[in-house]
Structure formats: C-alpha cells, structure tokens
C-alpha cells in the first residue's frame, strides 16, 4: 500500500478509538483487519483493486489530522473512493463526508455497502 505521505485515489479512513467505546483494555473498534486480512476485507467491500492505489489514513480519535487531510483531498477532487465506517464519526462528520463526496464525485463505501452494485457494473435503465 502507498505511504501516508502521498494520498492515493482510494482512501481508507479509520479511527482507532470509537468515541462510545468503554475505556477498558480490550480490542479497539475494528471493522477491517489490520493484519494480512486487510486486503481481503477491503476487496470484499470495494471489489478488485490495485493495492498501490490505496492510502490508509488513521486518527486516534474522530476529527484528527487524518480527517483534515481526507477532507482537503476530497475538496481538491483527488480521490476516487473513500472507504470508512460511519459509526465512529460524529453526526456532523457524517454529513460533511457524504456532502463533500457527492460534491466531488467521490464514491463513499461503508461496510453496509458490501455486496451492492459496484461502479463497474451496468447501471439499470430505470436510472
């Protein structure tokens, strides 16, 4: 995967600590594996992809420096796809992310999207 220094067209945004998580020594909120299963988990969400096109941006808590970088890249229309879990985001962040992705034409993928029609598939005539 690409280094965080250069943000690639597919961004996975993760938060290490879910804001509602109980503060006890247990596994942090995980929706993608961080080991060798990461690429398989990501492919299950977005379909086939080139790992060189992926950047992972991680904040310890919501709205940190990685969030600001994500929004900046979206506003500059440099991203093709954002993959994130909406649960750890504040309502304001969710609204901002959905709006900025729509404005920039960036596809927003969440775990709830798994198995839905991919962009490469034909769009039904009813659209």
N, C-alpha and C positions, 0 to 999 in steps of 0.2 A: 504494500500500500504506500501511497505517497506520503511524504513528510508533511507535518503541520505547517511548515514554512510557506509552502505553495499550496493554496487550496485548489483542489481538483474539481471537476464539474459535478461529481456525485459526493455529497457530504452526509456523513452520519453524525448527528449531534446527540451526545449523551450527557446525562447528569449523573455524577457519582452517587449523590445522596438525594433520595426522594424527600421533598420537604415534609411529608407526613410520616416518614419512617420513624419508628421508635428508636431512640438513641440507646441501643444496646449492641453488644458485639455480635452481630450476625451479618450475613451476606448483605451487601448493599443491593439496591433495586437494580435488577438485571433483566433486560429483555432481549439482549443479544449476548451470546457467549463471548468472552474476551480471550479465549484460547484458540486452538486450531479450528473450532467450530464456527468462528466468526464469519468466515467467508461463506460457509454453507447456510448459516442463518440469514445472511444478507441476500444471498441468491434466492432463497425461499421467499423473501419479501419483494425483491425487485426483478427477478428473472436473471438471465445470464448477463454478465458484465465483465469488463476488464478491470482487474484489481488495481491497475495503475491509475485508473480514473477516480479512485476513491480517496477521500480525506476523512479522518475522524477528528471531530472537534469535541473536546470534553471539558465540562465545567464541574467543579466540586459541588456547587450549589447553582440553582437557576439564575440566569441573567448575569453570568460572569463574563470574562474576556472572550471566551469562545462564542458566546451568544452574540456579542457585539461584532465579532469577525463574521459570523454567519449572516447577520443582517446586512452588514456592509457589502459582502459578496453578492447577496441577493439584490440589493439596490443597484449594484454595478452590473447586474444581469450576467454574472459569470457562472452561474450554476444551472445545471440541467435537472438535478434531482436533489431533494433533501429527504433524508430518512431519519425519523425521530419518533419517540414515544411521547404522546401529548400529556399523559398523566402527570409527569413531574413538573410541567410548565404551569405558570400562573394563568388565570383566565386572560389577562392582558397579553401575555406572551403568545398564547394560542391564537388569539385574534390577530395579533401583529403578524405572526408567521403565516397564517392562512392568507391574509390580505397581501402581504409582500410577495408570497409565492404566486398568487393569482396575478398580481400586477406585473411581475417579471416573467411570467410564463414558465415558472419552475414547477416541476411535478413534486408534490408533497406525498410521501409514503409513510404510513404508520403501520404498526403491527395489525391493526384492524383491516388494512388493505390486502393482507396476504391472500393470494388466490384470486384476486379480482383481475379484470381485464388489464393487460399491460398496454402501454402506448403503441407497441409494435403490432398489436392485433388490430384487425379492421374495426372501424367504428360502425356500429349498427346504423342502418339507413334512417332510423327514426330520429337521429340527432340532426 
